[in-house]
Amino acid sequence: MTRIKCCGMTRVEDALLAAQLGADAIGLVFTARSRRRVSVAQAQAIVHALPPFVSTVALFMDDAPALVEEVIATVVPDLLQFHGGESDAWCAQFGHRYLKAIAMGEGAAALARLRDYPRAAALLLDGHGLGEAGGGGKAFDWSLMPRNLVQPLVLAGGLHAGNVAEAIRVARPWAVDVASGVESAPGIKDAGKLRDFIAAVRATDEGEGTP
Ligand SMILES: O=C(O)c1ccccc1NCC(=O)[C@H](O)[C@H](O)COP(=O)(O)O
């Protein structure tokens, strides 16, 4: 089964809908570089409203350690996700499981960085360029997704209901991640797009015989 993470949640109702539709995880963006940035209070409201067994992921991009520590202490996310130039040691300093985003904008050359994060729980390959923020709807060449890594790989960047089936068939990811492809505006999820996206992922899994 392909896991689904819906990122950039800013409203309780959107996170609840994603959970009801079958999302496995939601993302909360804390970096100031995002148009989907949430406050600690907003994030707490979302986390407390979610049913059990839906993971919460807190996103940062070259932020101060104090912000990460504050979010861990107050929001208590299941996982951290780092989108900037953070090193493996920097990401691991919090003693919290983390995902590292790898900017795939430069294509195959970016694959060299995949081996730099041995302590990451998973690697998220995203379509944006090095140093750029995520959440911009940029896809990359899915055939570059490696098959020989020990860590689970999350496919991100420019996914939507119309292309996610093809993306899964080509990239064979552990999970898919979507933000702008299920929105009507940054941080505002569109119920129809969210429903169609999750249904497309599940239909692809079923069509390929994945239990
Ligand atoms: O979403 C943001 O605003 C954001 C800002 C800065 C760093 C990361 C950010 N998002 C990271 C994500 O995990 C997105 O879901 C991912 O980039 C895919 O976005 P999209 O291409 O819009 O589906």
Ligand as a Chemical Component Dictionary entry (heavy atoms), coordinates in Angstrom:
data_LIG
# 
_chem_comp.id                   LIG 
_chem_comp.type                 NON-POLYMER 
_chem_comp.pdbx_formal_charge   0 
_chem_comp.three_letter_code    LIG 
# 
loop_
_chem_comp_atom.comp_id 
_chem_comp_atom.atom_id 
_chem_comp_atom.alt_atom_id 
_chem_comp_atom.type_symbol 
_chem_comp_atom.charge 
_chem_comp_atom.model_Cartn_x 
_chem_comp_atom.model_Cartn_y 
_chem_comp_atom.model_Cartn_z 
_chem_comp_atom.pdbx_ordinal 
LIG O1  O1  O 0 4.727 23.673 1.583  1  
LIG C1  C1  C 0 5.461 24.624 1.855  2  
LIG O2  O2  O 0 5.032 25.794 1.868  3  
LIG C2  C2  C 0 6.914 24.401 2.144  4  
LIG C3  C3  C 0 7.745 25.500 2.388  5  
LIG C4  C4  C 0 9.078 25.310 2.684  6  
LIG C5  C5  C 0 9.604 24.047 2.722  7  
LIG C6  C6  C 0 8.783 22.947 2.477  8  
LIG C7  C7  C 0 7.449 23.112 2.187  9  
LIG N1  N1  N 0 6.631 22.025 1.857  10 
LIG C8  C8  C 0 7.149 20.717 1.832  11 
LIG C9  C9  C 0 6.296 19.586 1.416  12 
LIG O3  O3  O 0 6.446 18.499 1.951  13 
LIG C10 C10 C 0 5.373 19.682 0.227  14 
LIG O4  O4  O 0 4.291 18.853 0.436  15 
LIG C11 C11 C 0 6.129 19.213 -0.995 16 
LIG O5  O5  O 0 7.105 20.187 -1.299 17 
LIG C12 C12 C 0 5.226 19.003 -2.215 18 
LIG O6  O6  O 0 4.530 20.183 -2.538 19 
LIG P1  P1  P 0 3.661 20.244 -3.883 20 
LIG O7  O7  O 0 4.605 20.203 -5.018 21 
LIG O8  O8  O 0 2.931 21.530 -3.798 22 
LIG O9  O9  O 0 2.734 19.060 -3.847 23 
# 
loop_
_chem_comp_bond.comp_id 
_chem_comp_bond.atom_id_1 
_chem_comp_bond.atom_id_2 
_chem_comp_bond.value_order 
_chem_comp_bond.pdbx_ordinal 
LIG O1  C1  DOUB 1  
LIG C1  O2  SING 2  
LIG C1  C2  SING 3  
LIG C2  C3  SING 4  
LIG C2  C7  DOUB 5  
LIG C3  C4  DOUB 6  
LIG C4  C5  SING 7  
LIG C5  C6  DOUB 8  
LIG C6  C7  SING 9  
LIG C7  N1  SING 10 
LIG N1  C8  SING 11 
LIG C8  C9  SING 12 
LIG C9  O3  DOUB 13 
LIG C9  C10 SING 14 
LIG C10 O4  SING 15 
LIG C10 C11 SING 16 
LIG C11 O5  SING 17 
LIG C11 C12 SING 18 
LIG C12 O6  SING 19 
LIG O6  P1  SING 20 
LIG P1  O7  DOUB 21 
LIG P1  O8  SING 22 
LIG P1  O9  SING 23 
# 
